[in-house]
Amino acid sequence: MMAQFQTSIGQWVSVGPDIVDELQQVHVEIRETSLPGRPSHARTRARWFDAVVTGQTRREVIGRGAPQWRGFPLERAEGDPWTPEGAEEALRQPDGTDGGPLTGSTFGRQTASPPHHTRPFFQRRRVPSTGPWAVSTWLEALCAPAVWAAIYVEYLTDEWPPLIAVSFAASLSSTYTRRPLALEHLLISGLRLRPRATPNATSMATATVSAAADAGLRRETYHEADVVVVGAGVFGCAAAYALAEQGRSVILLERWMREPDRIVGELLQPGGLAALKKLGLGHCVDGIDAVPCKGYNVIYHGEPSLIPYPPVDDAGDVPFKWSGSGTDGDGKRPEGRSFHHGRFITQLRKACLAHANITVVETEVTSTIRGEHSEQVLGVESRTTDPETGAKKPDYFFGQLTIIADGYDSKFRKQILGTKSVVKSKFYALELIDCPLPQENFGHVIIGNASPILLYQIGTHETRALFDVPQGLPEAAPAAGGVRGYIKNVAIPALPQAVRATAEKALEDGKIPRSMPNSWLPPTPQSQQGVVLLGDAFNMRHPLTGGGMTVAFNDALLLAELLHPSRVPNLEDPAVVRPALLDFYWRRKKYTSIINVLAQALYTLFAADDRQLRALQLGCFEYFQRGITDGPCGMLGGIIQMPSVLAYHFFSVAFVALWLNARTVMSGPLGPLKLPLALIDAILILWRASAVFLPLVFREGFR
């Protein structure tokens, strides 16, 4: 019977090599249980069939869908025996019910539900290709009027006799089956019937293009992709682009596509810029008035210490990473970039919008979708604004893997990681216009009587000033004038003389400056199936050292490498994806442990609030003054990725602090008699240094 049917249908169309298997999958899929919040598949099939014969759109039938798609206005074919009134009755179960998974074949044979019956349509599983059930499945799918309606809409050409085909299918349908196939499931399953043609080199050459077009149709019409990325920020855009470059089909979701206006994420270190270029996104720093950054200028109580990025040899190594500083003759000095955050993000989004494998949707993601009988994440639910009415309507997006990168204030962190960030201070921001900085093209760190202050250019005329305000700071209390009073009376006087006038002018608007919390969130291993939390939602460090974007772009590179289709062909296979994500967690520590530990440790030193920390602070500045800068600045810039170098320099700073403190304590005519005090101080300082450094190293590097 099957051979006869194949011969008959072959008069009109050529059938792809996987068509039989695909149709069997479709049959399994329409027998699956309904997803949370969606109508049962029995009712869905009935409504879709109503759409086929009455010309309704997908939105009119089920009340939701991609806002950019209006559905196909289908017309009922002449001779089609099905009517809207009879559709619901035709779709009922043998027991008279219309809900739940189907368990009986069209020939009345009872077949147990497949073990994966709770999986949604996009999770492919092969089913037996022989036996009565398979034959009935094949016939049921091919004979359904909805199949031929789809063919009529998508593949109508002058060579086709569509009405003959529909009539032929309708006659077989009335003979062999009672349940028409839902148009939605047919198209989603990848069924493609085309006019018969002899395969040639041209058709084979266009196969990749056709596959890409098919993936685009699935994304835009059915919200189905290989990967769903939540959040079109720094990491979200980079990850989406990297995976799309490998041929993955990607849906990128963002709550607001307008240009963001943030006060951090404005300094890209050389290591981050190098990763950005490897991702193929290096052009995103062009045309946004970005300013080259050549290193740091640390000003300690008015005394500057210039710390340029170290020269790098042809092998990418820093020759003087252990001690000293090189010259321009020892290699080329890399540069970073500083810019307006919003302009940079807009460029990243434009790159994603232009990519053929990415569909960007402006929608507010509200929750994840999980299997009814498992904890696997199948996709996300969101609210999309209808462009015509302005009302927000529920929407659904499905992927084999869901990557959530919704930023520092993630709504999914507690659900997926069960952790929360630690916030001990905030950065308050001013934008200074035409500010004369002590050193052009250098980021400035001001250490004095105030908490640390950062200054760096973000444009030709704009300079960002960030004032760190610890929680509970008495000078920033309401009685002392609040944050504005602290900036005016404490922070601005600590700035270089040339900068103060522009800072005071920026404060004249009478408003409280914008702020961002300075968060620390160490990474946590993840084990949930079908979803991974990344970016700032997963791991944060104090923004003092400007390492956040460097981590993000290197993470995107590493993730794309470990999930490459040659290593992970199927992203829904947990046996392959889980080890890859675990490998990602440990391999990223090579660079994140350095950047994260440095950020937290240096902030603790620069915001010193006790005698031992102030001694370490002085030791750090003296270390730089002695010309030992290539190693520390190479790590800050994301150039050096050797944790052992970090440990070496940190404790070298500690011993310099011990030496300076001992000299101070033992100065004067009774100096030798103060040796016991110097030894006690040395023990306390070394203990304080270890208390700052070792817990961070353990948490960031070994856990």
For each residue, the residues with C-beta under 8 A, 3 or more apart:
1: 4 5 135 139
2: 5 6 135 138
3: 6 7
4: 1 7 8
5: 1 2 8 9 138 139 142
6: 2 3 9 10 15
7: 3 4 10 11
8: 4 5 11 168
9: 5 6 12 13 15 142
10: 6 7 13 14 15 196
11: 7 8
12: 9 160 161 165 195 196
13: 9 10 151 193 194 195 196
14: 10 193 194 195 196 197
15: 6 9 10 19 20 193
16: 19 22 192
17:
18: 21 22 190
19: 15 16 22 23 191 193
20: 15 23 24 129 138
21: 18 24 25 126 127 129
22: 16 18 19 25 26 189 190 191
23: 19 20 26 27 137 138 141 142 189 191
24: 20 21 27 28 127 128 129 134 137 138
25: 21 22 28 29 124 125 126 127 189
26: 22 23 29 30 141 181 185 186 189 191
27: 23 24 30 31 137 140 141 181
28: 24 25 31 32 114 116 117 125 127
29: 25 26 32 120 121 185 189
30: 26 27 41 45 102 181 182 185
31: 27 28 41 101 102 103 113 114 117
32: 28 29 41 101 117 118 119 120 121
33: 40 41 100 101 117 118 372 373
34: 38 39 40 41 44 99 372
35: 38 120 369 372 378 396
36: 369 370 372
37: 381 394
38: 34 35 44 396
39: 34 43 44 47 62
40: 33 34 43 44 98 99 100
41: 30 31 32 33 34 44 45 101 182
42: 45 46 91 92 93 97 98 99 100 102
43: 39 40 46 47 98 99
44: 34 38 39 40 41 47 48 62 182 184
45: 30 41 42 48 49 91 179 180 181 182
46: 42 43 49 50 87 88 91 98
47: 39 43 44 50 51 61 62
48: 44 45 51 52 61 146 182 183 184
49: 45 46 52 53 82 87 91 145 146 180 182 183
50: 46 47 53 54 56 61 84 87
51: 47 48 54 55 56 57 58 60 61 71 74 183
52: 48 49 74 76 145 146 149 180 183
53: 49 50 74 76 80 82 83 84 87 145
54: 50 51 76 84
55: 51 73 74 75 76
56: 50 51 60 61 71
57: 51 60 61 70 71 72 73
58: 51 61 62 65 69 71 184
59: 62 63 64 65 70 71
60: 51 56 57 63 71
61: 47 48 50 51 56 57 58
62: 39 44 47 58 59 65
63: 59 60 393
64: 59 393 394 395 396
65: 58 59 62 69 71 223 395
66: 69 220 221 222 223 361 395
67: 384 385 386 387 395
68: 220
69: 58 65 66 220 221
70: 57 59
71: 51 56 57 58 59 60 65
72: 57 153
73: 55 57
74: 51 52 53 55 149 152 153 183
75: 55
76: 52 53 54 55 80
77: 80 145 148 149 152 162 163 166 167 170
78: 163 166 167
79: 163 166 167 170
80: 53 76 77 145 166 170
81: 170 173 174
82: 49 53 86 87 90 145 170 173 180
83: 53 86 87
84: 50 53 54 87
85: 88
86: 82 83 89 90
87: 46 49 50 53 82 83 84 90 91 180
88: 46 85 91 92 98
89: 86 92
90: 82 86 87 178 179 180
91: 42 45 46 49 87 88 98 178 179 180
92: 42 88 89 96 97 98
93: 42 96 97 98 100 102 104
94: 104 108
95:
96: 92 93
97: 42 92 93 100
98: 40 42 43 46 88 91 92 93
99: 34 40 42 43
100: 33 40 42 93 97
101: 31 32 33 41 113 117
102: 30 31 42 93 179
103: 31 110 111 112 113
104: 93 94 108 109 110 111
105: 108 109 110 111 132 133 136 137
106: 136 139 140 176 177 178 179
107: 132 136
108: 94 104 105
109: 104 105 132 133 136
110: 103 104 105
111: 103 104 105 133
112: 103
113: 31 101 103 117
114: 28 31 117 125 127
115:
116: 28 119 123 125
117: 28 31 32 33 101 113 114
118: 32 33 371 372 373 374
119: 32 116 123 125 371
120: 29 32 35 123 371 378 379 398
121: 29 32 185 188 189 224
122: 188 224 398 399 400
123: 116 119 120 378 400 572
124: 25 572
125: 25 28 114 116 119
126: 21 25
127: 21 24 25 28 114 134
128: 24 131 133 134
129: 20 21 24 134
130: 134
131: 128 134 135
132: 105 107 109 135 136
133: 105 109 111 128 136 137
134: 24 127 128 129 130 131 137 138
135: 1 2 131 132 138 139
136: 105 106 107 109 132 133 139 140 176 177
137: 23 24 27 105 133 134 140 141
138: 2 5 20 23 24 134 135 141 142
139: 1 5 106 135 136 142 143 172 176 177
140: 27 106 136 137 143 144 176 177 179 181
141: 23 26 27 137 138 144 147 181 186
142: 5 9 23 138 139 147 169 172
143: 139 140 147 169 172 173 176 177
144: 140 141 147 148 169 173 177 179 180 181 186
145: 49 52 53 77 80 82 148 149 166 169 170 173 180
146: 48 49 52 149 150 180 181 182 183 186
147: 141 142 143 144 150 151 169 181 186 191
148: 77 144 145 151 152 162 165 166 169 170
149: 52 74 77 145 146 152 153 166 183
150: 146 147 153 154 183 186 187
151: 13 147 148 154 155 156 162 165 193
152: 74 77 148 149 155 156 162 165 166
153: 72 74 149 150 156
154: 150 151
155: 151 152 160 193 194 195
156: 151 152 153 160 162
157: 160 195
158:
159: 195
160: 12 155 156 157 165 195
161: 12 164 165
162: 77 148 151 152 156 165 166
163: 77 78 79 166 167
164: 161 167 168
165: 12 148 151 152 160 161 162 168 169
166: 77 78 79 80 145 148 149 152 162 163 169 170
167: 77 78 79 163 164 170 171
168: 8 164 165 171 172
169: 142 143 144 145 147 148 165 166 172 173
170: 77 79 80 81 82 145 148 166 167 173 174
171: 167 168 174 175
172: 139 142 143 168 169 175 176
173: 81 82 143 144 145 169 170 176 177 180
174: 81 170 171
175: 171 172
176: 106 136 139 140 143 172 173
177: 106 136 139 140 143 144 173 180
178: 90 91 106
179: 45 90 91 102 106 140 144
180: 45 49 52 82 87 90 91 144 145 146 173 177
181: 26 27 30 45 140 141 144 146 147 185 186
182: 30 41 44 45 48 49 146 185 186
183: 48 49 51 52 74 146 149 150 186 187
184: 44 48 58 187 188 222
185: 26 29 30 121 181 182 188 189
186: 26 141 144 146 147 150 181 182 183 189 191
187: 150 183 184 191 217 221 222
188: 121 122 184 185 218 222 224
189: 22 23 25 26 29 121 185 186
190: 18 22 214
191: 19 22 23 26 147 186 187
192: 16 214
193: 13 14 15 19 151 155
194: 13 14 155 197
195: 12 13 14 155 157 159 160
196: 10 12 13 14
197: 14 194 203
198:
199: 203 204
200: 203 204
201: 204 205
202: 205 206
203: 197 199 200 206 207
204: 199 200 201 207
205: 201 202 208
206: 202 203 209 210
207: 203 204 210 211
208: 205 211 212
209: 206 212 213
210: 206 207 213 214
211: 207 208 214 215
212: 208 209 215 216 356 357
213: 209 210 216 217
214: 190 192 210 211 217 218
215: 211 212 218 219 225 226 249 357
216: 212 213 219 220 249 356 357 359
217: 187 213 214 220 221 222
218: 188 214 215 221 222 224 225 249
219: 215 216 222 223 224 225 249 250 251 359
220: 66 68 69 216 217 359
221: 66 69 187 217 218
222: 66 184 187 188 217 218 219 398
223: 65 66 219 251 361 379 395 396 397 398
224: 121 122 188 218 219 397 398 399
225: 215 218 219 228 248 249 250 251 359 397 398 399
226: 215 243 248 249 250 399 400 401 571
227: 240 243 248 249 250 251 399 400 401 402 403 571
228: 225 250 251 253 379 380 397 398 399 401 402 403
229: 232 236 239 240 250 251 252 253 402 403 405
230: 236 253 365 380 402 403 404 405 406 412
231: 235 236 253 254 404 405 406 407 535 537
232: 229 236 237 240 252 253 254 257 345 348 349 352 360
233: 236 237 260 345 405 407 535 536
234: 237 238 265 345 348 535 548 549 552 553
235: 231 238 239 405 534 535 536 552 553 555 556
236: 229 230 231 232 233 239 240 252 254 403 405 535
237: 232 233 234 240 241 252 281 345 348 349 351 352
238: 234 235 241 242 276 279 281 348 552 553 556
239: 229 235 236 242 243 403 405 534 555 556 559 560
240: 227 229 232 236 237 243 244 250 252 352 358
241: 237 238 244 245 279 280 281 348 351 352 355 358 556
242: 238 239 245 246 279 556 557 559 560
243: 226 227 239 240 246 248 250 559 560 563
244: 240 241 247 248 249 250 352 355 356 357 358
245: 241 242 279 280 355 357 560
246: 242 243 560 564 565
247: 244 357 565
248: 225 226 227 243 244 357 565 571
249: 215 216 218 219 225 226 227 244 357
250: 219 225 226 227 228 229 240 243 244 357 358 359
251: 219 223 225 227 228 229 358 359 361 397 399
252: 229 232 236 237 240 352 358 359 360 361
253: 228 229 230 231 232 360 361 363 365 380 382 397
254: 231 232 236 257 349 360 361 362 363
255: 362 363 364 365
256: 260 362
257: 232 254 349 360 362
258:
259: 342 343 345 346
260: 233 256 341 342 345
261: 341 342
262: 265 266 341 342 516
263: 266 341 427 429 464 466 514 515 516
264: 341 427 466 516 543 548
265: 234 262 341 344 345 548 549
266: 262 263 338 339 340 341 344 456 458 464
267: 293 336 337 338 443 456 546 549
268: 272 273 276 285 293 336 337 338 339 344 546 549 550
269: 272 273 293 336 546 547 549 550 636 637 638
270: 273 274 309 334 335 336 637 638 639
271: 274 275 550 554 591 637 638 639 641
272: 268 269 275 276 336 547 549 550 551 552 553 554 638
273: 268 269 270 276 277 282 285 334 335 336 337
274: 270 271 277 278 334 638
275: 271 272 278 279 550 553 554 556 557 638
276: 238 268 272 273 279 281 282 284 285 553
277: 273 274 280 281 282
278: 274 275 557
279: 238 241 242 245 275 276 282 553 556 557 560
280: 241 245 277
281: 237 238 241 276 277 284 348 351
282: 273 276 277 279 285 286
283: 286 347 351
284: 276 281 288 344 347 348 351
285: 268 273 276 282 288 290 337 339 344 347
286: 282 283 290
287: 347
288: 284 285 339 340 343 344 347
289: 339 340 343 459 460
290: 285 286 337 338 339 344
291: 337 338 339 441 457 458 459 460
292: 335 336 337 441
293: 267 268 269 335 336 337 338 441 442 443 456
294: 308 309 333 335 336 441 442
295: 306 307 308 309 442 443 633 637
296: 306 307 442 443 444 445 633 636
297: 304 305 306 307 438 439 442 443 444 445
298: 304 305 307 444 445 447 621 624
299: 302 303 304 305 438 444 445 446 447 448 496
300: 303 305 447 448 617 618 621
301: 447 448 449
302: 299 448 496
303: 299 300 621
304: 297 298 299 438 439
305: 297 298 299 300 621 624 625
306: 295 296 297 439 442
307: 295 296 297 298 624 629 632 633
308: 294 295 325 333 442 629 633
309: 270 294 295 333 334 335 336 633 634 637 639
310: 318 320 321 325 326 333 629 630 631 633 634 637 639
311: 318 319 326 327 328 329 330 331 332 333 630
312: 316 317 318 331 332 333 334 639
313: 316 317 318 319 330 331
314: 331
315:
316: 312 313
317: 312 313 321
318: 310 311 312 313 321 326 630 631 634 639 640
319: 311 313 326 330 331 630
320: 310 323 324 325 326 330 630 631
321: 310 317 318 630 631 634 640 642 645
322: 631 645 648
323: 320 628 631
324: 320 627 628 630
325: 308 310 320 627 628 629 630
326: 310 311 318 319 320 329 330 331 630
327: 311 330
328: 311 333
329: 311 326
330: 311 313 319 320 326 327
331: 311 312 313 314 319 326
332: 311 312
333: 294 308 309 310 311 312 328
334: 270 273 274 309 312 637 639
335: 270 273 292 293 294 309
336: 267 268 269 270 272 273 292 293 294 309 546 637
337: 267 268 273 285 290 291 292 293
338: 266 267 268 290 291 293 443 456 457 458 464
339: 266 268 285 288 289 290 291 343 344 458 459
340: 266 288 289 343 344 458 459 462
341: 260 261 262 263 264 265 266 344 345
342: 259 260 261 262 345 346
343: 259 288 289 339 340 346 347
344: 265 266 268 284 285 288 290 339 340 341 347 348
345: 232 233 234 237 259 260 265 341 342 348 349
346: 259 342 343 349 350
347: 283 284 285 287 288 343 344 350 351
348: 232 234 237 238 241 281 284 344 345 351 352
349: 232 237 254 257 345 346 352 353 360
350: 346 347 353 354
351: 237 241 281 283 284 347 348 354 355
352: 232 237 240 241 244 252 348 349 355 358 360
353: 349 350 358 360
354: 350 351
355: 241 244 245 351 352 358
356: 212 216 244
357: 212 215 216 244 245 247 248 249 250
358: 240 241 244 250 251 252 352 353 355
359: 216 219 220 225 250 251 252
360: 232 252 253 254 257 349 352 353
361: 66 223 251 252 253 254 384 397
362: 254 255 256 257 384 385
363: 253 254 255 382 383 384 385 395 397
364: 255 382 383 384 392
365: 230 253 255 380 381 382 406
366: 380 381 382 383
367: 380 381
368: 377 379 380 381 402 412 415 531
369: 35 36 377 378 379 380 381 396 398
370: 36 374 375 376 377 378
371: 118 119 120 374 375 376 378
372: 33 34 35 36 118
373: 33 118
374: 118 370 371 529
375: 370 371 528 529
376: 370 371 529 530
377: 368 369 370 402 528 529 530 531
378: 35 120 123 369 370 371 398 530
379: 120 223 228 368 369 396 397 398 399 402
380: 228 230 253 365 366 367 368 369 396 397 402
381: 37 365 366 367 368 369 394 395 396
382: 253 363 364 365 366 394 395 396 397
383: 363 364 366 392 393 394 395
384: 67 361 362 363 364 392 393 394 395
385: 67 362 363 390 391 392 393
386: 67 389 390 391 392 393
387: 67 390
388:
389: 386
390: 385 386 387
391: 385 386
392: 364 383 384 385 386
393: 63 64 383 384 385 386
394: 37 64 381 382 383 384
395: 64 65 66 67 223 363 381 382 383 384
396: 35 38 64 223 369 379 380 381 382
397: 223 224 225 228 251 253 361 363 379 380 382
398: 120 122 222 223 224 225 228 369 378 379
399: 122 224 225 226 227 228 251 379 402 571
400: 122 123 226 227 530 570 571 572
401: 226 227 228 530 531 532 563 571 572 577
402: 227 228 229 230 368 377 379 380 399 530 531 532
403: 227 228 229 230 236 239 531 532 534
404: 230 231 410 412 416 531 532 533 534 537
405: 229 230 231 233 235 236 239 533 534 535 536 537 538
406: 230 231 365 409 410 411 412 535 537
407: 231 233 410 535 536 537
408: 421 516 517 519 536 537 540
409: 406
410: 404 406 407 413 533 536 537
411: 406
412: 230 368 404 406 415 416 533 537
413: 410 416 417 419 420 421 533 537 538
414: 417 418 419 420
415: 368 412 418
416: 404 412 413 526 528 531 533
417: 413 414 524 526 533 538
418: 414 415 524
419: 413 414 521 524
420: 413 414 521
421: 408 413 517 519 520 521 540
422: 519 520 521
423: 426 471 517 518 519 520
424: 470 471 518 520
425: 451 468 469 470 471 517 518 607
426: 423 468 469 471 515 516 517 518
427: 263 264 454 466 467 468 469 515 516 518 543
428: 466 467 469 483 487 512 513 514 515
429: 263 464 465 466 467 513 514 515 516
430: 464 465 467 487 503 506 507 513
431: 458 462 463 464 465 506
432: 435 455 462 463 464 465 499 502 503 505 506
433: 461 462 463 502 505 506
434: 461 502
435: 432 455 463 465 499 502 503
436: 498 499 502
437: 440 442 444 455 457 463 498 499
438: 297 299 304 444 496 498 499
439: 297 304 306 442 444
440: 437 457
441: 291 292 293 294 457
442: 293 294 295 296 297 306 308 437 439 456
443: 267 293 295 296 297 338 454 455 456 546
444: 296 297 298 299 437 438 439 454 455 456 496
445: 296 297 298 299 452 453 454 544 606
446: 299 450 452 453 454 455 494 495 496
447: 298 299 300 301 452 606 617 621
448: 299 300 301 302 494
449: 301 490 493 494
450: 446 453 467 490 491 493 494
451: 425 467 468 469 470 473 491 607
452: 445 446 447 468 544 603 606 607
453: 445 446 450 465 466 467 468 491 494 495
454: 427 443 444 445 446 464 465 466 468 544
455: 432 435 437 443 444 446 463 464 465 466 495 499
456: 266 267 293 338 442 443 444 463 464
457: 291 338 437 440 441 460 462 463 464
458: 266 291 338 339 340 431 462 463 464
459: 289 291 339 340 462
460: 289 291 457
461: 433 434
462: 340 431 432 433 457 458 459
463: 431 432 433 435 437 455 456 457 458 502
464: 263 266 338 429 430 431 432 454 455 456 457 458
465: 429 430 431 432 435 453 454 455 495 499 503 506
466: 263 264 427 428 429 453 454 455 543
467: 427 428 429 430 450 451 453 486 487 491 513
468: 425 426 427 451 452 453 454 518 544 603 607
469: 425 426 427 428 451 473 476 483 486 515
470: 424 425 451 473 607
471: 423 424 425 426
472:
473: 451 469 470 476 477 486
474: 477 480
475: 480 485 486 489 490
476: 469 473 480 482 483 485 486
477: 473 474 480 482
478: 481 482
479:
480: 474 475 476 477 485 486 489
481: 478 484 485 486 488 489
482: 476 477 478 485 486 512
483: 428 469 476 486 487 512 513 515
484: 481 487 488 507 512 513
485: 475 476 480 481 482 488 489
486: 467 469 473 475 476 480 481 482 483 489 490 491
487: 428 430 467 483 484 490 491 492 507 513
488: 481 484 485 491 492 504 507
489: 475 480 481 485 486 492 493
490: 449 450 475 486 487 493 494
491: 450 451 453 467 486 487 488 494 495
492: 487 488 489 495 500 503 504 507
493: 449 450 489 490 500
494: 446 448 449 450 453 490 491
495: 446 453 455 465 491 492 499 500 503
496: 299 302 438 444 446 499 500
497: 500
498: 436 437 438 501
499: 432 435 436 437 438 455 465 495 496 502 503
500: 492 493 495 496 497 503 504
501: 498 504 505
502: 432 433 434 435 436 463 499 505 506
503: 430 432 435 465 492 495 499 500 506 507
504: 488 492 500 501 507 508
505: 432 433 501 502 508
506: 430 431 432 433 465 502 503 509
507: 430 484 487 488 492 503 504 513
508: 504 505
509: 506
510:
511:
512: 428 482 483 484 515
513: 428 429 430 467 483 484 487 507
514: 263 428 429
515: 263 426 427 428 429 469 483 512
516: 262 263 264 408 426 427 429 543
517: 408 421 423 425 426
518: 423 424 425 426 427 468 542 543 544 603
519: 408 421 422 423 536 540 542
520: 421 422 423 424 540 541 542 600
521: 419 420 421 422 536 538 539 540
522: 539 596 699 700 703
523: 538 539 585 588 592 700
524: 417 418 419 538
525: 582 585
526: 416 417 532 533 581 585
527: 578
528: 375 377 416 531 532
529: 374 375 376 377 574 578
530: 376 377 378 400 401 402 572
531: 368 377 401 402 403 404 416 528
532: 401 402 403 404 526 528 581
533: 404 405 410 412 413 416 417 526 537 538
534: 235 239 403 404 405 537 538 555 559
535: 231 233 234 235 236 405 406 407 538 539 552 555
536: 233 235 405 407 408 410 519 521 539 540 548 552
537: 231 404 405 406 407 408 410 412 413 533 534
538: 405 413 417 521 523 524 533 534 535
539: 521 522 523 535 536 551 592 596
540: 408 421 519 520 521 536 548
541: 520 545 547 548 551 595 596 599 600
542: 518 519 520 545 599 600 603
543: 264 427 466 516 518 546 548 599
544: 445 452 454 468 518 599 602 603 606
545: 541 542 595 598 599 602 636
546: 267 268 269 336 443 543 549 550 636
547: 269 272 541 550 551 595 596 598 599 636 638
548: 234 264 265 536 540 541 543 551 552
549: 234 265 267 268 269 272 546 552 553
550: 268 269 271 272 275 546 547 553 554 591 595 637 638
551: 272 539 541 547 548 554 555 588 591 592 595 596 638
552: 234 235 238 272 535 536 548 549 555 556
553: 234 235 238 272 275 276 279 549 550 556 557
554: 271 272 275 550 551 557 558 588 591 592 638
555: 235 239 534 535 551 552 558 559 584 588 592
556: 235 238 239 241 242 275 279 552 553 559 560
557: 242 275 278 279 553 554 560 561
558: 554 555 561 562 584 587 588
559: 239 242 243 534 555 556 562 563 584
560: 239 242 243 245 246 279 556 557 563 564
561: 557 558 564
562: 558 559 567 568 580 581 583 584 587
563: 243 401 559 560 567 568 571 577 580
564: 246 560 561 567 568
565: 246 247 248 568 569
566: 569
567: 562 563 564 576 580
568: 562 563 564 565 571 573 576 577 580
569: 565 566 573 576
570: 400 573 576
571: 226 227 248 399 400 401 563 568 577
572: 123 124 400 401 530 577
573: 568 569 570 576 577
574: 529 577 578
575: 578 579
576: 567 568 569 570 573 579 580
577: 401 563 568 571 572 573 574 580 581
578: 527 529 574 575 581 582
579: 575 576 582 583
580: 562 563 567 568 576 577 583 584
581: 526 532 562 577 578 584 585
582: 525 578 579 585 586
583: 562 579 580 586 587
584: 555 558 559 562 580 581 587 588
585: 523 525 526 581 582 588 589
586: 582 583 589
587: 558 562 583 584 590
588: 523 551 554 555 558 584 585 591 592
589: 585 586 592 593 643 700 701
590: 587 593 641 643
591: 271 550 551 554 588 594 595 638 641
592: 523 539 551 554 555 588 589 595 596 700
593: 589 590 596 597 643 646 697 700 701
594: 591 597 598 635 640 641 642 643 645 646
595: 541 545 547 550 551 591 592 598 599 635 636 638
596: 522 539 541 547 551 592 593 599 600 696 700
597: 593 594 600 601 646 693 696 697 700 701
598: 545 547 594 595 601 602 635 636 646
599: 541 542 543 544 545 547 595 596 602 603
600: 520 541 542 596 597 603 604 696
601: 597 598 604 605 650 692 693 696
602: 544 545 598 599 605 606 620
603: 452 468 518 542 544 599 600 606 607
604: 600 601 607 608 613 692
605: 601 602 608 613 616 617 620 692
606: 445 447 452 544 602 603 617
607: 425 451 452 468 470 603 604
608: 604 605 613 614 616 617
609: 613
610: 613 614 688
611: 614 615
612: 615 616 684 685 687 688 689
613: 604 605 608 609 610 616 617 688 692
614: 608 610 611 617 618
615: 611 612 618 619 657 660 661 681 685
616: 605 608 612 613 619 620 653 654 657 685 688 689 692
617: 300 447 605 606 608 613 614 620 621
618: 300 614 615 621 622 657 660
619: 615 616 622 623 653 654 655 656 657 658 659 660 661
620: 602 605 616 617 623 624 653 657
621: 298 300 303 305 447 617 618 624 625
622: 618 619 625 626 656 657 660
623: 619 620 626 628 632 649 652 653 656
624: 298 305 307 620 621 627 628 629 632
625: 305 621 622
626: 622 623 656
627: 324 325 624
628: 323 324 325 623 624 631 632 649 652
629: 307 308 310 325 624 632 633
630: 310 311 318 319 320 321 324 325 326 633 634
631: 310 318 320 321 322 323 628 634 635 640 645 648 649
632: 307 623 624 628 629 635 636 649
633: 295 296 307 308 309 310 629 630 636 637
634: 309 310 318 321 630 631 637 639 640 645
635: 594 595 598 631 632 638 639 640 645 646 649
636: 269 296 545 546 547 595 598 632 633
637: 269 270 271 295 309 310 334 336 550 633 634
638: 269 270 271 272 274 275 547 550 551 554 591 595 635 641
639: 270 271 309 310 312 318 334 634 635
640: 318 321 594 631 634 635 645
641: 271 590 591 594 638
642: 321 594 645 646
643: 589 590 593 594 646 647 697 701
644: 647 648
645: 321 322 594 631 634 635 640 642 648 649
646: 593 594 597 598 635 642 643 649 650 697
647: 643 644 650 651 693 697
648: 322 631 644 645 651 652
649: 623 628 631 632 635 645 646 652 653
650: 601 646 647 653 654 689 693
651: 647 648 654 655 689 693
652: 623 628 648 649 655 656
653: 616 619 620 623 649 650 656 657 689
654: 616 619 650 651 657 658 685 686 689
655: 619 651 652 658 659
656: 619 622 623 626 652 653 659 660
657: 615 616 618 619 620 622 653 654 660 661 685 689
658: 619 654 655 661 662 681 682 685 686
659: 619 655 656 662 663
660: 615 618 619 622 656 657 663 664
661: 615 619 657 658 664 665 678 681 682 685
662: 658 659 665 666 678 681 682
663: 659 660 666 667
664: 660 661 667
665: 661 662 674 677 678 681
666: 662 663 671 672 674 675 678
667: 663 664 671
668: 671
669:
670: 673 674
671: 666 667 668 674
672: 666 675
673: 670
674: 665 666 670 671 677 678
675: 666 672 678 679
676: 679 680
677: 665 674 680 681
678: 661 662 665 666 674 675 681 682
679: 675 676 682 683
680: 676 677 683 684
681: 615 658 661 662 665 677 678 684 685
682: 658 661 662 678 679 685 686
683: 679 680 686 687
684: 612 680 681 687 688
685: 612 615 616 654 657 658 661 681 682 688 689
686: 654 658 682 683 689 690
687: 612 683 684 690 691
688: 610 612 613 616 684 685 691 692
689: 612 616 650 651 653 654 657 685 686 692 693
690: 686 687 693 694
691: 687 688 694 695
692: 601 604 605 613 616 688 689 695 696
693: 597 601 647 650 651 689 690 696 697
694: 690 691 697 698
695: 691 692 698 699
696: 596 597 600 601 692 693 699 700
697: 593 597 643 646 647 693 694 700 701 702
698: 694 695 701 702 703
699: 522 695 696 702 703
700: 522 523 589 592 593 596 597 696 697 703
701: 589 593 597 643 697 698
702: 697 698 699
703: 522 698 699 700
